Amino acid sequence: MLAVTEAAAEAISALTAQGGIQQEGGLRFALQTEADSQPALALTVAPQPAEGDQVVTANEGAHVFLEEGAADYLSDKVLDVQADNEGQLNFAVLEKG
């Protein structure tokens, strides 16, 4: 199952608070496939899980909703937050160490 770092959980809580959906909302991953391309992860802030989503709740209470394909892909991964060259925070999917 996807692991969520403390930093990622704090970022998710901040995003859902901005959207006014802090208690029940979360970050949702879905696997999208386009013709002639590799599947890609789509990331959205969602007010609640979609039907069939797996729900991962971090220690800090932040929720991550995983569409079935995304759940399979992310089952052995860690969700973290990392700063880019400009200092912007971005979610990062890492291999479990």
N, C-alpha and C positions, 0 to 999 in steps of 0.2 A: 504494500500500500504506500502511496505517496507520503513522504515525510515533509513537514513544514517547519522551517527554522523560526526562531523567535522573531527575527527581523522581518521575515516575510509575513508572519502573523500580524505584527504591528502595522505593516503597510496595508494589509488587507483590511484591518480594522479602521484605519484612517480613510481608505477609499469608501468603505461602506458607510462610514459616518458622514462623509461628504454627500453621499447620495441619499441620506436619510433612511437607510435600510440596515443599520448596524446590527440589530438583534437577530434578524432572520436572514439577512442577505449575505452574499459571499462572492468569491471569485469563481467563475465557471470556465472550465477548459472543455473544448469540444474538438474533435478531430475532423478537419475538413479536407475533402479530396476534390481536386479539380481535374478535368480531363487532361491527360498528358503531363501531369506533374505529380510530385511526391505529396503525400498527405502532410498537412500543416496543422499546428495547434492554433486554435482561435481562443482568445482570452477576452472575457467580458465580465463586468460587474453585474451580478444578477440579484433580484430581490428574493429569490428562493430557488431551490433546485428544480430542474425539469423532471418530468416523470421518467423514472429509470436511472437517474443520476446516482452515483455513489457520493456520499457526503463524508468528507474528512474534516474533523474539528480539531484545530490546534489547541495546545494547552491554554493559550490566551483567549480562547473562545471564537477565534476567527474560523470561518467556514470556507472550504473549497469544494465546489461541486464538479464532479467528473462524469462527463458523458461516457458511455460504455467503451468506445474506442480509445478515448483519452485515458480512461482508467487503466486499460490494458497496457497502453504505451508508458504511462507514468508509474506503474506499479513498483518499479525498483529505483525511483528517482527521488530527489530532494528539491523542494521549492525554496529558493532563497531570494534575497534582494542584493544587487550589486550596483555600485556607482560606476557610471561611464566616465569618459575623459572630461566631460563638462560638469561632473558631479551630480548628474541626474540619476535617480534610482530607477532600476529596471528589474523586473522579475527575471530570474534565471533558473533553468531546470538543470540540475547537476546529477551526476552519477552518485549513488550512495557509496561512501568511502568505506 
